Amino acid sequence: MKIPFYQVDAFSRRIFGGNPAAVCLLESWLDDNVLQSIAAENNLSETAFLIQRSKERYALRWFTPAVEIDLCGHATIASAFVIFSFINNSLSSVDFETASGPLSVTRAGELLSLDLSARKPQRTETSPIISQALGAEPLDVLKSRDLLIVFRDEPTIREMNPDLDTLKQIRDVFGVIVTARGEKSDFVSRFFAPNAGIPEDPVAGSAHCTLTPYWADRLKKTHLHAFQFSKRGGELFCENAGDRVRISGNAVLYAKGELYL
């Protein structure tokens, strides 16, 4: 069996930036163990698997090297990029059936925009594990699917060197987002999910479902410019729309080929 395979750097205008995702085109679902093995072999933060349902609709699933997850923003952007670039370049939008419900991606020039449900965080108790794991005292701690930890300034986020083994003790969330006001953007962030096989996600689109409503409320702005720090770095343009958020960015192709099973 040959499976068409693409590797795309999402939320970047250049290769080796943003967040790399693998995109695999299937004719039908393979056994979950096989999908998980492919994701582990790819060893990227997420691998997306697509099945075409119609000209403009696809079924979509996401796997980290360790588990299947319910939402991945950058791999959805990467999947749409593959469809627009290699399957049907006449489309201006594409719809996905996912574990998080229907999702859509539209394009305007080179900018791809993903519409998602907002995950407005609520304040929660501060655990001593947080400052121990992250090496700094937070200003605020909130929770949605992920733990959102707010710090004083951008250098704290940029220079943070977390103890991932200690961070693994936080088990009732998918990942940990650290954030602060940006110096050249509205806000900056980083994202860690060691219990899901992702020590640090270079650019986490889904984390911005939580970051966008938080910073929109705090800054009293609807449109936000965001930057995620990591070795690769990524730029996002976010729009708060009440119970929805719109996350936009660029994507570039790094590789394409075939998997042999």
N, C-alpha and C positions, 0 to 999 in steps of 0.2 A: 504493500500500500504506500502510495506517495501522497503527502499532505503539503499543499502550498504553504509556504512559511515566509513571514516578513518580520523584520525587526525595525522598529520605528522609534525615534527619539521625540517624545511629546513634550510640549511646553518649552520648545526651543526653536530658534531660527537656524541652528547649526548642529551638525553631528557632534557627538561626544558631549552634548549639553542636554539639559532637561532630564526626562526619565525614560529609559528604554523599556519598551514592551514588545513581547513577541505576539504575533497575530497568526493564528492557524485557521485555515479554511477547511471545513469538514463537509462531507455530504450527509452524514448522520452522526449522532452521538456515539462515541466510543465508550467503553467501560470507564467508569470514574477512576479506577485505579490506573488505567492507561493515561487518561488526561493528567492525573496528578504526577505520573512518572515523566511525562513530557515536560510539564512545568518545572519539575525538579531538575531535569536534564538541561533545560534552558537556563536555569539558575538566574533568572531576572526577577525583579520584585513581583511582576505579574505576567502571566501568559493568558491571552484572550483566545477563546475558541468561538468560531462563527459558523452558523448554518443559514443559508439563504432561504427565506420563506416566500419572498416576492421581490419584485424589482427594487422596492424601497424599504423592505423590512427584513431584519435578520434576528435570529436567536443568538444570544451572547452570554457566555459564562467566563468567569475569571478565576484563575488559580495562582496562588503564590507557590514557591517551592515546597510549602508544607501543607497548605489547606486551600479549599475553595472558599471564596469570599463573596459577600453580597453586593459589593459595589467597588468599582475601580474607575476613577475618572480618567487617568492618563491612558489606560489601556483601551478605554472607550474612544477617546480622541484618536488614538493610534488605529483602532479598527475602522473608524470613519475615514481616516486618511487613506487607508488601503482601499476601501470601497471607492472613494472619490477618484483616486489616482490610478487604480489598476482594474477595477471591475466596471464602473459606470461613471465616466467623467462628466456626463450630462446632468447628474443629480446635483441639487443644491441642498438637499437634506436627506437624512437617513434615519429610520426608526429601529430601535432595538427592543426585543423582548428579553427581560432580565429578571433576576431574583429580586431586584428592587422595583419591579414594575416597568412600565414602558419608559424608555429614554429616547431622546432625539438629539442629533447633532446637525447643525446647519453650518454652511460655509459662506464667507464673504471674502473673496480674494483668497489669501493664504491663511486667514484667521478662521479657526474652527471653534464653534460655540456649543457647549453642552448644557442642557437644561436639566436640573436636578431638584429633588426635594431638599428644602433647607433642614438642617439639624441644629436648631437653636439650643445652645447649651444652657444648663442650669447650674447655679453654684452648688458646690458639694464640699464635703469636709476635706481639709488638707491633711494628708498623711505625712509623717516624718520621713517615710521612704522617698518622697518626692525630692526634697532638698538633698538627701543623702545620695540619691541616684544621679541627680542633675548638677550637683555642686553649686547651687545658688538657691536663694530663698525667693519663692514666687510672690508676686503681688496679689494674684487671684488664682483660684482653681475652679473649673467648671467641668461639666460632664454632658456628653451626648452619647453617640456610639463610642466616641473616643474621649480621653481625658484632655482637656484644654487647659494649659498652664501658662499664665501670663507673667512676663518678666519686665524689668524696668526699661531696658533699652536694647537696641540692635546688637551692640558688641557682645552682650551676654549670650544672645542666641548664636551669633556667629562663632564665638570661641568656646561654646559649650562642648565638653567631652564627657558624655554620660557613661555611667557604669551600667552596662546593659544587663549584666547578671542581676543587679539589684532592681533594675527596671522591670525585669521579668516577674518580680513579686507582685506587681500590679496586674491582677488577673481578671477583673470584672469589666474590662474595656478591650476593644480591639487594638487600639494604638494610643500613643501619647503624642500630643501636639504641643510644642513650645512656641511661644509667639511674643512679639513686642512691636511697638511703633517702629516704622522704618525711617531711615534717614533720607533715602531717595525714592521711597515708595510709601504707600499708606501703612502697610504692615509687612513684617517678615515672619517666617516660621521655619520649623524643622519638624520632621515626623519620624517616630520610632515605633516599630511593632515587632519586637524580638520574639514574642510568643507566637507570631504568625509566620516566622521564618524571614522577617524583614528587619535586620538590625537598624538600618536607616533607609527610608524611601527617599530617593533623590528629589522627586516632586510629586506630592500626593494630591491629586485633584479632589478626591473624596473628602479629604480633610478640610477643604475650603467650603464644604457644605456647612461646617461648623464655624470656621473662621469668618466667613462672609457676614452672616447675621450678627456675630459678636462685634466685629469692627464697624459694620454699618451703623449699629446702634450707638457704639461708643463715639464714633467720629461724626455721626449725623450726616452720612453720605450714602448715596445709593450705588454709585459706581466707584470701585476701588481698584487700585493698582497694587499687586502683591508680588513679592519675591520670596522664593523658598531657598534657603541656604543648604548647600550640600557640596560635595566635591564637584558635582556637575552644575548645580544651580538651575533654577527655572523661573520663568516670568509668567504671571497669570493676570488676566483682566476679569474682575468679578463684578457681578451686578446683583444687588439684593432686591428681591421682588416679593417680599412677605413670606409666604410659605414655599417659595421657589428661589433658587439661585441660578445664575447663569455664569458659567466658568469658560473663559475663552483663552486660546493660545495657539501657537504654531506647532507644526510637526514636520520632521524631515526623515527620509528613508535612509537607513544605514545598510541594510542587507535584505536580500530576498533569495529564496531557493526552495528546496523541498526536504521534508522529513521522510525517512524511509522506515516503515514499520513492517 
